[in-house]
Amino acid sequence: MVGDARDLSFLKDDSIDLIITHPPYMNIIRYSDGKIPADISNISSLPKFCDEIEKVAKELFRVLKQDKYCAILIGDTRKGRHFVPLAFNVMQRFLTVGFVLKEDIIKVQHNCTTTGRWRTKALQEKFYLIMHEHLFVFRKPKEGEDLSRVKFSLMRPMNPETPQ
Ligand SMILES: C[S@@+](CC[C@H](N)C(=O)[O-])C[C@H]1O[C@@H](n2cnc3c(N)ncnc32)[C@H](O)[C@@H]1O
């Protein structure tokens, strides 16, 4: 790690043309074994992880130019033999800070080094293998943009008087 994406104070507001990011998927792979405090792959709690991702999203929103795009690749996981929708939780945090969802591109993801281990476990414990990831593409709206046409692709209240 060479920096902390939760603090991009060295970058000006509205200065970046395109952002492509690939965060840890909670603590599925731990990148620093707890040795780097800023490494968010040490976080095993979904809400706590998402709180940190929201800080990243807020900074990305600040530095991105208006009407430009921010893409994030993120996958899901399992706990207690049940599906954990990490990707949708992360997506919501990006909407919370003001992005609008432009695309949800599915990346087929299988035949990885860990697939064999998961396949055995899935057969034994009766669950489906997760074989995709999401490439969410968000857009930062223009200042004062009329968002009524995209109201179902965002989370921020547009105008309290506008019926949703
Ligand atoms: C899924 S990997 C992405 C790897 C990337 N695609 C690559 O090829 O280098 C997630 C990366 O996020 C880094 N990371 C963890 N916490 C971070 C933070 N607070 N700020 C920036 N990067 C962080 C990890 O060290 C890891 O390298």
PDBQT file of the ligand as one rigid body, heavy atoms in Angstrom, charges set to zero:
ROOT
HETATM    1  C1  LIG A 201      -8.512  -6.510  -4.412  1.00  0.00    +0.000 C 
HETATM    2  S1  LIG A 201      -6.926  -5.806  -4.150  1.00  0.00    +0.000 S 
HETATM    3  C2  LIG A 201      -6.742  -4.863  -5.618  1.00  0.00    +0.000 C 
HETATM    4  C3  LIG A 201      -5.512  -5.162  -6.295  1.00  0.00    +0.000 C 
HETATM    5  C4  LIG A 201      -5.344  -4.367  -7.610  1.00  0.00    +0.000 C 
HETATM    6  N1  LIG A 201      -6.340  -4.766  -8.565  1.00  0.00    +0.000 N 
HETATM    7  C5  LIG A 201      -3.958  -4.609  -8.151  1.00  0.00    +0.000 C 
HETATM    8  O1  LIG A 201      -3.838  -5.239  -9.172  1.00  0.00    +0.000 OA
HETATM    9  O2  LIG A 201      -3.037  -4.116  -7.517  1.00  0.00    +0.000 OA
HETATM   10  C6  LIG A 201      -7.267  -4.576  -2.923  1.00  0.00    +0.000 C 
HETATM   11  C7  LIG A 201      -6.093  -3.659  -2.602  1.00  0.00    +0.000 C 
HETATM   12  O3  LIG A 201      -6.550  -2.592  -1.750  1.00  0.00    +0.000 OA
HETATM   13  C8  LIG A 201      -5.497  -2.228  -0.889  1.00  0.00    +0.000 C 
HETATM   14  N2  LIG A 201      -6.030  -1.445   0.240  1.00  0.00    +0.000 N 
HETATM   15  C9  LIG A 201      -6.500  -1.882   1.445  1.00  0.00    +0.000 A 
HETATM   16  N3  LIG A 201      -6.878  -0.836   2.210  1.00  0.00    +0.000 NA
HETATM   17  C10 LIG A 201      -6.649   0.297   1.482  1.00  0.00    +0.000 A 
HETATM   18  C11 LIG A 201      -6.817   1.674   1.745  1.00  0.00    +0.000 A 
HETATM   19  N4  LIG A 201      -7.314   2.139   2.909  1.00  0.00    +0.000 N 
HETATM   20  N5  LIG A 201      -6.456   2.551   0.773  1.00  0.00    +0.000 NA
HETATM   21  C12 LIG A 201      -5.950   2.115  -0.402  1.00  0.00    +0.000 A 
HETATM   22  N6  LIG A 201      -5.773   0.815  -0.717  1.00  0.00    +0.000 NA
HETATM   23  C13 LIG A 201      -6.118  -0.095   0.222  1.00  0.00    +0.000 A 
HETATM   24  C14 LIG A 201      -4.900  -3.578  -0.501  1.00  0.00    +0.000 C 
HETATM   25  O4  LIG A 201      -3.571  -3.405  -0.042  1.00  0.00    +0.000 OA
HETATM   26  C15 LIG A 201      -4.955  -4.331  -1.846  1.00  0.00    +0.000 C 
HETATM   27  O5  LIG A 201      -3.773  -4.135  -2.565  1.00  0.00    +0.000 OA
ENDROOT
TORSDOF 0
